[in-house]
Amino acid sequence: MKSFAYPGNIEADILSIGAEQIPYMRTEWFSGMMLECQSLLLELLDCPGGGVIPYTASGTAAMESCVRSFAATRKKALVVNGGTFGARWAELCGYSGIPCDVFDVEFGKAPCWERLIQAIASGNYGTLLIQHHETSSGYLYDLSRLSDACRDHDVALVVDAISSFLTDLLSMRDLHIDILVLSSQKGLNLPPGLSFVVLSDRVLAKNSFAPGGYYYDWDIHLRNMKRGQTPYSPATQLFRQLHARLKKLEKSGVERAIDAVKTRATAFRAACQENGWRLSADERSNCLTGIYLDRPVKPLVRQLQDMGIFVMPCQHENMIRVAHTGCLTVADDLELAEEIARWEKTANA
């Protein structure tokens, strides 16, 4: 199987952890592992003095906890909506009864930075909810354009970096990010089932959170993480796989991980250009390439699946998304491009 979706192909040594017997988690061993995971995540994200709230849940759960536990305590939220996941911020606010205004952005295009900064500076908002990388379109937001305005006008910057973590440069300290959301199956390239809220030292110091729900409650999670535990049953093997991934990154460095993804993305995009395929985003993350073909792609997606190859469709019927994470190679990406080109020729015959 070759996966150009999320997660990508996972290394055998990390996969094998999931097949082992499951150790008991209410132990000093598990606490030590969890505290080391927190320390490594904060180091990789350049978030000194911060804290991590881990959930056994998808990334949407971590996003919802940000809305219910944090945005609820501040003035109205401003949501940047450039695709499926930007829209999710707005849907979560609506579901939770949190007032928000939506700043719509054309799919795959840059926002009007001037208008967005003006909105941040208006004094109407307490929180900006945004993606670093809008995974549905492939667009990578330049957060450096917004971070100073957020800091100057006391607008908390809350960022979903689920797909861009470990694929694009990201420093919470340099970008003045207050809260970051991660999950296991995209940039981290682990099985799905874990998500994380990473809090800056500034947010931790204020320590003023809404209850947010029985399972989500940040105060309860933060108290438990002081001793390296979760308040409710964790996905033990997933946390062990996370620990293994982070220890590998500690040895190799973030830059090497990013370079590997970037190398694959660059090669695949060159093949896209040769084949005349239009890319879906003006500014792109290394982690994903979206391409528009000249006809609906469902038959292509099914054909590739029959071959044991997985790519991601999109809300646009002529668009597929190809992820460059995981342990595949440039050769694999170029072979995929050849398969897509072969399908196009057959479909056009």
C-alpha positions in Angstrom: 0.0 0.0 0.0 1.1 3.5 -0.8 -0.7 6.3 1.1 -0.5 9.9 -0.2 -3.3 10.7 2.3 -3.3 11.1 6.1 -1.5 9.4 7.6 1.1 8.5 5.1 3.0 5.3 5.2 4.3 4.8 8.7 7.7 3.3 9.6 7.6 -0.4 10.6 9.1 0.1 14.0 6.5 2.7 15.0 3.7 0.6 13.6 4.9 -2.5 15.5 4.3 -0.7 18.8 0.5 -0.9 18.1 0.7 -4.7 18.0 2.4 -5.1 21.3 0.7 -6.0 24.6 -0.7 -2.8 26.3 1.0 -1.8 29.5 -0.9 -0.3 32.4 -1.0 3.5 32.2 -1.3 4.6 35.9 2.3 4.0 36.6 5.5 6.1 37.0 6.7 4.8 33.6 3.6 6.2 31.8 3.9 9.5 33.7 7.5 9.8 32.8 6.8 9.1 29.1 4.0 11.7 29.0 6.1 14.4 30.6 8.9 13.7 28.1 6.4 13.9 25.2 5.2 17.3 26.6 8.8 18.5 26.9 9.7 17.4 23.4 6.6 18.9 21.8 7.2 22.3 23.5 10.8 22.2 22.3 9.9 21.3 18.7 7.3 24.1 18.7 9.6 26.6 20.3 7.1 27.2 23.2 9.2 27.6 26.3 7.3 27.5 29.6 4.1 26.3 27.8 1.9 23.4 28.5 0.2 20.5 26.5 -3.3 19.1 26.9 -3.5 15.7 25.3 -6.9 14.2 24.2 -7.7 10.7 23.1 -9.8 12.2 20.3 -9.5 13.7 16.8 -8.3 17.2 16.0 -11.8 18.5 16.0 -12.1 17.7 19.7 -9.0 19.9 20.4 -10.5 22.7 18.3 -13.8 22.5 20.1 -12.1 22.6 23.5 -10.3 25.9 22.3 -13.7 27.4 21.5 -15.5 26.2 24.6 -12.7 26.6 27.2 -10.9 29.7 25.8 -12.8 31.7 23.2 -15.8 31.6 25.4 -13.9 33.7 28.1 -13.1 36.5 25.7 -14.8 39.0 23.4 -16.3 37.9 20.1 -14.1 35.5 18.0 -13.0 36.3 14.4 -12.8 33.2 12.2 -10.8 33.0 9.0 -12.7 30.7 6.7 -10.7 29.6 3.6 -12.1 26.1 3.3 -13.5 23.1 5.2 -11.4 23.5 8.3 -11.8 27.3 8.5 -15.5 26.7 8.3 -15.2 24.2 11.1 -14.0 26.9 13.5 -17.2 28.9 12.7 -19.4 25.8 13.0 -17.9 25.0 16.4 -18.5 28.6 17.6 -22.1 28.4 16.4 -22.7 25.0 18.0 -21.3 26.2 21.3 -23.1 29.5 21.3 -19.9 31.5 21.0 -20.3 34.8 19.2 -18.1 35.1 16.1 -17.7 36.9 12.8 -16.4 35.1 9.8 -13.8 36.5 7.5 -14.3 34.6 4.2 -11.4 33.9 2.0 -11.6 32.5 -1.6 -10.6 28.9 -1.8 -6.9 28.5 -2.3 -6.3 32.2 -2.4 -4.7 34.7 0.0 -6.9 36.8 2.3 -7.1 40.5 1.8 -4.4 41.1 4.5 -5.2 44.8 4.8 -8.8 44.1 5.6 -8.0 41.3 7.9 -5.5 43.3 9.9 -8.1 46.1 10.1 -10.6 43.7 11.5 -8.1 42.5 14.1 -7.3 46.1 15.1 -11.0 47.1 15.3 -11.3 46.3 19.0 -14.3 44.0 18.4 -12.6 40.7 18.9 -10.8 38.8 21.6 -9.7 35.7 19.6 -8.6 35.0 16.1 -9.2 31.4 15.0 -7.2 30.4 11.9 -5.4 27.5 10.2 -1.7 27.6 9.5 -2.4 25.4 6.6 -6.0 25.0 5.2 -5.7 21.3 4.4 -8.8 21.3 2.1 -7.3 23.8 -0.3 -3.6 23.4 0.4 -3.2 27.1 1.2 -0.5 28.1 3.8 -1.3 31.3 5.7 1.6 33.7 6.4 0.9 34.1 10.1 3.8 36.6 10.4 1.5 39.1 8.7 -1.0 38.8 11.6 0.9 38.1 14.7 2.0 41.6 15.6 -1.5 43.0 15.0 -3.0 40.3 17.3 -0.4 41.0 20.0 -0.8 44.8 19.7 -4.6 44.7 20.0 -4.9 41.9 22.6 -6.4 39.4 20.2 -5.4 35.9 21.1 -4.0 34.0 18.2 -5.3 30.4 18.1 -3.9 28.3 15.3 -4.7 24.9 13.9 -1.4 23.5 12.7 -2.5 19.9 12.4 -1.1 19.4 8.9 1.8 21.9 8.9 3.6 20.8 12.0 6.8 19.1 11.0 6.3 20.0 7.3 6.7 23.8 7.5 8.7 26.1 9.8 6.7 27.1 12.8 7.7 28.8 16.0 5.1 29.7 18.6 7.4 32.1 20.2 8.4 34.0 17.1 4.8 34.2 15.8 3.3 35.0 19.3 0.9 32.1 18.9 -1.2 31.8 22.1 -2.7 28.4 21.5 -1.8 25.7 18.9 -3.9 22.7 17.9 -2.2 19.4 16.7 -3.4 15.9 16.0 -1.6 12.7 15.4 -2.4 11.6 11.8 -1.2 14.5 9.7 2.1 16.3 10.2 3.1 13.9 13.0 2.3 10.9 10.6 0.9 8.6 13.3 -2.3 6.6 13.5 -5.4 8.9 14.1 -6.8 9.2 17.6 -4.7 11.8 19.5 -5.0 15.5 19.5 -3.3 18.2 21.5 -3.8 21.8 22.7 -0.5 23.6 23.2 -0.7 26.6 25.5 1.8 29.4 25.5 3.3 30.6 28.8 1.2 33.8 28.5 -2.1 31.8 28.4 -1.0 29.5 31.2 -0.1 32.5 33.4 -3.6 34.0 33.0 -5.2 30.6 33.9 -8.7 31.8 33.2 -10.6 29.1 31.4 -14.3 28.2 31.1 -15.2 24.7 32.2 -15.7 23.8 28.5 -17.5 20.4 29.2 -16.8 17.4 31.4 -14.3 15.8 29.1 -12.7 18.9 27.7 -12.1 20.8 31.0 -8.6 22.4 30.6 -8.1 22.9 34.4 -8.6 19.2 35.0 -6.3 18.2 32.2 -3.6 20.6 33.2 -3.6 19.5 36.8 -3.3 15.9 35.7 -0.5 16.7 33.2 1.6 18.1 36.1 2.0 14.4 37.1 2.2 13.1 33.6 -1.3 11.6 33.5 -4.6 12.1 31.7 -7.8 12.4 33.7 -9.5 9.7 31.6 -8.3 6.5 29.9 -5.7 7.3 27.3 -4.9 5.5 24.0 -1.8 4.0 25.6 -0.3 2.6 22.4 -0.8 5.8 20.5 1.0 7.7 23.1 3.8 5.2 23.0 4.0 5.7 19.2 4.0 9.4 19.7 6.9 9.1 22.1 8.8 7.0 19.6 8.2 9.6 16.9 9.3 12.5 19.1 12.5 10.7 20.2 13.4 10.2 16.5 12.8 13.8 15.9 14.9 14.7 18.9 17.8 12.9 17.2 17.3 14.0 13.6 16.0 17.5 14.1 12.9 19.3 12.8 14.8 20.8 9.9 15.6 17.4 8.5 12.0 16.3 8.8 10.8 19.4 7.0 13.5 19.1 4.3 12.4 15.5 3.5 8.8 16.6 3.0 9.8 19.7 1.0 12.0 17.6 -1.3 9.1 15.3 -2.2 6.7 18.2 -2.7 9.1 20.1 -4.9 9.6 17.0 -7.2 5.9 16.3 -7.4 5.1 19.9 -8.2 7.6 19.9 -11.0 5.9 16.9 -12.5 2.6 18.7 -12.1 3.9 21.6 -14.1 5.2 19.3 -16.8 1.8 17.7 -17.1 0.0 21.1 -17.2 -2.0 20.5 -14.0 -3.1 23.6 -12.1 -2.2 23.7 -8.5 -5.1 24.5 -6.0 -3.3 27.1 -3.8 -1.3 30.2 -4.5 0.9 29.7 -1.4 1.4 26.1 -0.5 2.5 24.0 2.5 5.2 21.4 1.9 2.8 18.8 3.2 0.3 18.7 0.5 -0.3 19.5 -3.2 -3.8 20.0 -4.5 -4.2 19.7 -8.3 -7.1 20.3 -10.7 -7.6 17.9 -13.5 -9.8 18.4 -16.5 -12.6 16.0 -15.4 -14.2 14.7 -12.2 -11.7 12.6 -10.3 -13.8 10.0 -8.5 -13.0 7.4 -11.2 -9.3 8.1 -10.7 -9.5 7.9 -6.9 -11.3 4.5 -7.2 -8.8 3.2 -9.8 -5.8 4.2 -7.6 -7.5 2.6 -4.6 -7.8 -0.7 -6.5 -4.0 -0.5 -7.0 -3.4 0.0 -3.3 -2.7 3.8 -3.8 -4.6 6.3 -1.7 -5.0 10.0 -2.6 -7.5 12.5 -1.2 -10.5 13.9 -3.1 -11.9 17.3 -2.3 -15.1 19.3 -2.3 -14.2 20.3 -5.8 -15.1 17.4 -8.1 -12.0 17.9 -10.4 -9.5 18.2 -7.6 -7.3 15.7 -5.8 -4.9 16.3 -2.9 -1.6 14.5 -2.6 0.2 14.4 0.8 4.0 14.3 1.0 4.3 13.1 4.5 5.2 9.6 5.6 8.1 7.3 4.6 7.5 7.2 0.9 10.1 8.7 -1.5 10.5 11.1 -4.4 10.4 8.1 -6.7 7.0 7.2 -5.2 5.6 10.7 -5.8 6.8 10.7 -9.4 5.3 7.2 -10.0 2.0 8.6 -8.7 2.3 11.5 -11.2 2.8 9.0 -14.0 -0.3 7.0 -13.0 -2.4 10.2 -12.9 -1.1 11.2 -16.4 -1.8 7.7 -17.7 -5.3 7.9 -16.4 -5.8 11.3 -18.1 -4.7 9.9 -21.4 -6.9 6.9 -21.2 -9.9 9.0 -20.1 -9.3 11.4 -23.0 -8.9 8.6 -25.6 
